[in-house]
Amino acid sequence: MSRIDYFRDPNAPEANSVVPSVTAVVRDEVGRVLLIHKTDNDLWALPGGGHDIGERVGDTVVREVVEETGITVEIDDIVGLYTDPQHVLAYDDGEVRQQFSICFSAHPVGGSLRTSSESKEVRWVNPADLHTFDIHPSMRLRIQHGLDASRGKPYIG
């Protein structure tokens, strides 16, 4: 399934659903960030995905990261809550989803890099090189917040 991200676009379609989801800013021992090259929108992003019924949100983070990247993680903290109603995701099946994402920080505890049906490429990226990747503005904001150790409290927006 493909999707189009609309971010503060006056021509965006109206949302018809909200699905809680998670992302994770995963950093390795040398400070690199784990990114995936997504199959649905051809952009680079943090690993993450939808929260399932009967699942604790922390388990969603761990499941989604390992499913998309092959890396097992432990959660460190909450980076922020991202619920901007002017960011909608339009899927080719007619669903138009308002963003509702909880971003966590995490560190790897096992596994090895591999792709999945949702990630055509997976990489550890030096933060100094992030500007060379095609990353959606809302994802860049999460990465920026996740890398900013001085923030002190989660972003709510």
N, C-alpha and C positions, 0 to 999 in steps of 0.2 A: 504494500500500500504506500502511495506517495502522499506528501503533504506540502503545503505552502505555509510559511510563517508570515503573518502580518503583524507589524510592530508599529503602532501609532500611525497607521495608514487609514485615512478617511474613507478609502474605497474598500476596506476590509468587510467581509461578510459578517453578519451578526452571529454571535456565539449561540449554540443550541445545546451545549453540554459543558460540564465541568467534571474533570477526573483528577483526583489527587495523584500526584506523581512525586518522584524524588530524583535528585541528581547528587553526585558526590565529587568533591574536589579531593582526589586521591593524590597524595604526594609521597614519593619514595624517599629513601634515606639521604639522597643528595638534593632533594627539593624539586625534582621534576614532577610535572603534572600529567596524569593519565588522561589521554584524549582518544575519542573514537571518531572515525570518519563514517558518518551515518549513511545508511542505504536509502532512507525515506526522503531526505531533503538534500543530500550530497554536501552537507556542511560538517565541520568538525565540532565536537561537543564533548561535554562531560558525560560519562556513563550515567544511565538512569532509566527510569520508566515508571509505569503505572503501578499504583498500590492495589493489591488484590484483597478481596473480602476474606476475612479470617486470618489476616496477616498483621503482625506488628510492623509499624513503619520502619523500624530499625532493620527488621528482617528483609523488608523490601529493598533497602539500600544494598545490603550484602548480596541478595539474590540477583538484583539487576546488574551490579558491577561484575560479578563472576559470570553471569550469562553473556554479557556483551564483550567482556575483555579477557576472561580466564583468570583474573586476579581476585583472590579472596582478601577481604578487607575487614578491619575493625573500625568502628565509628569513633571519632574523637569529639565532635561537637556539631552544633547547628550553625551553619553559615547564615541562613536567612530563609524567609518566606517570600515567594515571588508570585503575586496574584494580580498583576496589572491587567485590568479589563481591556486595555487597548493592545494587548498581545493575544492574538488568537491563532489557532492552528487549524487550517482547513484541510481535511482529508478527502481523498477522491471518492469515498463512499457517502459524502454529504455531511458528515459530522464536522462541526466547526466548534472547536474546544477553546474555552477561555483558559489561559495559563493558570495553573494552581500547582506550584512546585515547592517542595521543601528541599533545600540544599544543605548537605552535610559535609563536614570535613572528615577524612578517613586516611588510614595508612595501610599499606599492603602487609599481609601476614603469610601469604603463600600464593601458589599458582604460577602460571606463566602466560605470557601474552598470546592471545589467539583471537581470531575474528568470530563473528556469528552472523545470523541472518539479518541482524540490525546494524552490524558494524563491518564495513568492508576493509577497514584498516584500523589498527590499534597501536598507539605509540606513547612512550614516555617523552614529554616535551619540556625542554628548558624554558622557564618563564620568559627569559629574554627573547625567545624565538616565537612567542605566541602571536606577535603582529604579522607573521608570515602565513598564518592559517586563516582560512575562510570560516569565521565563527560568527553566528548570529549575535546582534548587540545584547540581547537579554542573557545569552550564555556568557558573553564577555563580562557582563556585570557580575554574574555569579563567580566566575573565575577570579575577577579582580577582588571581590569581597573575600573569597576563600584564601587568597594569597596575602591579604592585608592583616598581618598579625596584630596591628595596633587598634583594630576595630573595637574589640572589647565586648560587643553585644551583637546579637543577630540583626540582620537587615530585615525590615518588615515593609513590604511595598508591593 
